[in-house]
Structures are given as C-alpha cells and as structure tokens.
Amino acid sequence: MRTGILGTGTITSAVVSGLAGQGHDIVVSARNAQKSAALAARFADVSVAENQAVLDQSDVIFLGLMAEVAPAVLADLQFNPRHQVISVMAGATLDEVAALVGPADAVSVMMPFPGIADGGSPIMALGGIELLNTLFAPRNTVYSMGSAAELQAYLCAQAVLSPAVNMVAEAAGWLAEHVSDTTQGEAFLRHLVGSSLLASECAPMLEALNTPGGYNQRLREHMVEAGLSAHLRAGLEALKNGGG
Ligand SMILES: NC(=O)c1ccc[n+]([C@@H]2O[C@H](COP(=O)([O-])OP(=O)(O)OC[C@H]3O[C@@H](n4cnc5c(N)ncnc54)[C@H](OP(=O)(O)O)[C@@H]3O)[C@@H](O)[C@H]2O)c1
C-alpha cells in the first residue's frame, strides 16, 4: 500500500517501524527532520516529503499530529476522496477527524503502543478495523472498540500498565536487597509476570495462585486489605471523570 504519515513523531516512528519491510511504500512528513531522516536512513521503503506531497503520493494516511495543532495544519492541505485516513491522535474523535480531512474517508482512530515497532503489541481501534488488520495483523493485534465511550474506557484501563510495572519494579528493588545478581532478579520477575499474563486469563490464574497459605495468596490478601483493589478502582473512576 502507498502509506503516508503526517506528523513524524514518537508514536508514528514506532508505527512506521512496524510497517516497514512488508511491501508498503511509506512516505513520512519532513517537519521533524531528525525523526524523518532517521526512518529514511533505517528503512529502504521509507522516503521523506513535505505535507502535501505526503498526501499526493499516498492512499492510506496516518495522522500523528498533536490534536491541538491538527486543525491548522490540515486546513492548508488538499485531501482526496481516494485517501483512507487513520488517526492516532488521542484528543480527536473520529467525527472530528472526518470534519478535518474531507473529502477523504476517516476510517478509524487507532491507539498504538510503542511496542508496535517490534510486533506482539495490542492496538486499540475505533471505526473500521479491516484496513488496520491488513496493515498490522498478525504481527500486532487489533482490539476493536464499539464506541467513543468504550475507547475512552479502554484508554483509562490501559493505564494499569504503569502501576503494574511499578509493582514489579518495587518487588525487584526489594529482591535486590537480598540477592547478589540484581539484574537477574528483575529479569526473572519481568519474565514471570509477562509470560504468565500472556499464557492465561486472569480469573483461572488467580484461582491457580490461590493455594491456601501460599506466598501468592498471602501477599495478594495483604495488598487487597491495604486497599489495592479499592484504590485501583477509585483511580480508574477518577480518570474516567477527568481527574487523576
Ligand atoms: N506517544 C504515544 O505513546 C502515543 C500513543 C497513542 C497516541 N498518541 C497520540 O499521537 C499523537 C502524537 O504523539 P507523539 O507522542 O508521537 O508526539 P510527537 O512526538 O510530538 O509527534 C507529533 C509530531 O507532529 C509534528 N508536527 C508538528 N507540526 C507539524 C506540521 N505542521 N506538519 C507536520 N508535522 C508536524 C511534530 O514535529 P516537531 O517535533 O518538529 O514539532 C512531531 O514530530 C498525539 O495526538 C498523541 O495523543 C501518542
């Protein structure tokens, strides 16, 4: 596919890395000279062009701008009905994107994670997902959201990643006080938690980890009694309501 990127920043650099080398022609906007040049130097199928040339040379357009600048940037550009637009902008709804890119087709909003670059990463998506699956599956997995409200709920819930990582980091820090090879200690915990979560749904895993009096049950009950579940729920609710 002829694929263009408007806004060559942190997340679209990862998207381009995930797309490159699979038979697509990829043209990225020149504005961030460092990031666009780095992608063109790294991948033979990536070239750099000014914004209008990105549109003129592409059929699928990714919008990787900050949502606040998108109206002004896109107003200067000529979209075409052949364009299929995928927005990665967190702050713009699909309807808002459609209004900015007419007469092009605003196909979907997608929220990737940096791991899209290497594959094996989840992608949250609202709108049509066929194009996203064509571009990114099976290397990455597209999760379809039914509405803007669902996407917003997923955006809140995905923030569990940081406290989850923090818990593993804290446990690794504690372990480091008791073992000689601290690097191995953290690697072990990351391996254990990551592979376990990938291998099983949560409910059966919790059941399997619920041996009466066992280490897992005792630590989980200690944490829940200390407010872990209640604080997590309250934090998610605060995110949903616009607080922190
Ligand atoms: N970072 C993430 O993990 C992530 C995940 C999902 C969604 N998102 C969303 O993705 C969007 C980009 O986020 P980001 O973290 O990648 O930010 P970023 O690195 O700042 O990327 C935005 C890019 O847009 C460029 N830009 C600004 N004005 C432009 C113009 N007139 N023409 C062409 N390009 C222009 C910027 O160039 P300059 O640097 O030269 O200003 C920058 O490279 C945001 O809407 C964000 O909500 C981010």
The ligand as an SDF file (V2000), in Angstrom:
LIG
                    3D

 48 52  0  0  0  0  0  0  0  0999 V2000
    3.3190    8.7270   22.3420 N   0  0  0  0  0  0  0  0  0  0  0  0
    2.4330    7.7360   22.4550 C   0  0  0  0  0  0  0  0  0  0  0  0
    2.7090    6.6590   23.0480 O   0  0  0  0  0  0  0  0  0  0  0  0
    1.0550    7.8550   21.8150 C   0  0  0  0  0  0  0  0  0  0  0  0
    0.2220    6.7340   21.7950 C   0  0  0  0  0  0  0  0  0  0  0  0
   -1.0280    6.8210   21.1720 C   0  0  0  0  0  0  0  0  0  0  0  0
   -1.4210    8.0340   20.5940 C   0  0  0  0  0  0  0  0  0  0  0  0
   -0.5970    9.1160   20.6510 N   0  0  0  0  0  0  0  0  0  0  0  0
   -1.0620   10.3650   20.0020 C   0  0  0  0  0  0  0  0  0  0  0  0
   -0.2260   10.5400   18.8520 O   0  0  0  0  0  0  0  0  0  0  0  0
   -0.0540   11.9140   18.5690 C   0  0  0  0  0  0  0  0  0  0  0  0
    1.4280   12.2140   18.5230 C   0  0  0  0  0  0  0  0  0  0  0  0
    2.0070   11.9120   19.7900 O   0  0  0  0  0  0  0  0  0  0  0  0
    3.5800   11.7630   19.9430 P   0  0  0  0  0  0  0  0  0  0  0  0
    3.8350   11.3390   21.3300 O   0  0  0  0  0  0  0  0  0  0  0  0
    4.1360   10.9380   18.8380 O   0  0  0  0  0  0  0  0  0  0  0  0
    4.0060   13.3190   19.7910 O   0  0  0  0  0  0  0  0  0  0  0  0
    5.2120   13.9500   18.9900 P   0  0  0  0  0  0  0  0  0  0  0  0
    6.4240   13.1110   19.1030 O   0  0  0  0  0  0  0  0  0  0  0  0
    5.3040   15.3890   19.4270 O   0  0  0  0  0  0  0  0  0  0  0  0
    4.7030   13.8990   17.4710 O   0  0  0  0  0  0  0  0  0  0  0  0
    3.9900   14.9100   16.8460 C   0  0  0  0  0  0  0  0  0  0  0  0
    4.7370   15.2670   15.5790 C   0  0  0  0  0  0  0  0  0  0  0  0
    3.9830   16.1800   14.7980 O   0  0  0  0  0  0  0  0  0  0  0  0
    4.9350   17.0350   14.1600 C   0  0  0  0  0  0  0  0  0  0  0  0
    4.3390   18.2370   13.6230 N   0  0  0  0  0  0  0  0  0  0  0  0
    4.0180   19.3890   14.2780 C   0  0  0  0  0  0  0  0  0  0  0  0
    3.5520   20.3090   13.3930 N   0  0  0  0  0  0  0  0  0  0  0  0
    3.6010   19.7360   12.1660 C   0  0  0  0  0  0  0  0  0  0  0  0
    3.2730   20.1780   10.8550 C   0  0  0  0  0  0  0  0  0  0  0  0
    2.8180   21.4180   10.6080 N   0  0  0  0  0  0  0  0  0  0  0  0
    3.4460   19.3290    9.8250 N   0  0  0  0  0  0  0  0  0  0  0  0
    3.9120   18.0670   10.0420 C   0  0  0  0  0  0  0  0  0  0  0  0
    4.2490   17.5950   11.2520 N   0  0  0  0  0  0  0  0  0  0  0  0
    4.0920   18.4320   12.3030 C   0  0  0  0  0  0  0  0  0  0  0  0
    5.9220   17.3140   15.2590 C   0  0  0  0  0  0  0  0  0  0  0  0
    7.1190   17.8350   14.7260 O   0  0  0  0  0  0  0  0  0  0  0  0
    8.0590   18.7320   15.6720 P   0  0  0  0  0  0  0  0  0  0  0  0
    8.6550   17.7860   16.6780 O   0  0  0  0  0  0  0  0  0  0  0  0
    9.0750   19.2870   14.6990 O   0  0  0  0  0  0  0  0  0  0  0  0
    7.1820   19.7740   16.3050 O   0  0  0  0  0  0  0  0  0  0  0  0
    6.0900   15.9290   15.8750 C   0  0  0  0  0  0  0  0  0  0  0  0
    7.1170   15.2180   15.2400 O   0  0  0  0  0  0  0  0  0  0  0  0
   -0.7750   12.6790   19.6690 C   0  0  0  0  0  0  0  0  0  0  0  0
   -2.0210   13.1290   19.1720 O   0  0  0  0  0  0  0  0  0  0  0  0
   -0.9370   11.6540   20.7830 C   0  0  0  0  0  0  0  0  0  0  0  0
   -2.0990   11.9060   21.5090 O   0  0  0  0  0  0  0  0  0  0  0  0
    0.6370    9.0550   21.2330 C   0  0  0  0  0  0  0  0  0  0  0  0
  1  2  1  0
  2  3  2  0
  2  4  1  0
  4  5  1  0
  4 48  2  0
  5  6  2  0
  6  7  1  0
  7  8  2  0
  8  9  1  0
  8 48  1  0
  9 10  1  0
  9 46  1  0
 10 11  1  0
 11 12  1  0
 11 44  1  0
 12 13  1  0
 13 14  1  0
 14 15  2  0
 14 16  1  0
 14 17  1  0
 17 18  1  0
 18 19  2  0
 18 20  1  0
 18 21  1  0
 21 22  1  0
 22 23  1  0
 23 24  1  0
 23 42  1  0
 24 25  1  0
 25 26  1  0
 25 36  1  0
 26 27  1  0
 26 35  1  0
 27 28  2  0
 28 29  1  0
 29 30  1  0
 29 35  2  0
 30 31  1  0
 30 32  2  0
 32 33  1  0
 33 34  2  0
 34 35  1  0
 36 37  1  0
 36 42  1  0
 37 38  1  0
 38 39  2  0
 38 40  1  0
 38 41  1  0
 42 43  1  0
 44 45  1  0
 44 46  1  0
 46 47  1  0
M  CHG  2   8   1  16  -1
M  END
$$$$
